[in-house]
Amino acid sequence: MKTLRNAGIATVFGLVLVLIFTLTVIMIVSSRAGNESAMNDTLKTVFSPLVLIIGGLVSIFLLFLMFSGFIGLGKKLDNKFLVVVSWAFFILLILNIVYSTFSISMKQNPLTKSPIDGTIEVVFLLLLSAMMIMMGVSLLLFKNKVALAKTGGILYLCTGIFFVSIILDFLGVYTYLAAIIIQSIMFFKASNKFEK
């Protein structure tokens, strides 16, 4: 099984799905602007429990494939730090998906936030920042063994620093997008090198 190639495909597919979903929600919300009742009904449909559960399961599957690539690279090149960070990062993202799915599906208005949501979001952002920084460091440990690992590592480091700063977190979105694109190319190149 070509784990690295599958990780690259999962990364690209996940990115495309996130962009499609985000654009769809933006178009729906902007078309219903001014009519709060219609917007709330539409958002309840878009964020219905069934849609959230299916989206969560697809996300977990794609994350599993993606992190399998990191874990495979870590094992292949004896980078235990990358293996541990990948598992921790994967578990953190699964916990966030499960919490978000249940939290959003239990609300009358999917966009409202309870006080506990704010606390959990801050804790998640801090943990996510730590994972990004550790992922960046672990990729930098490859030196020149994997094409684009250094670039991806730097982008992950920047993303983690931007997210933890909170003031510059909007920049983190752009560096994370760049890191994901570099990561997918890195997986494809590593697959060509290691999975012949």
Disulfide bonds with the S-S distance in Angstrom:
none
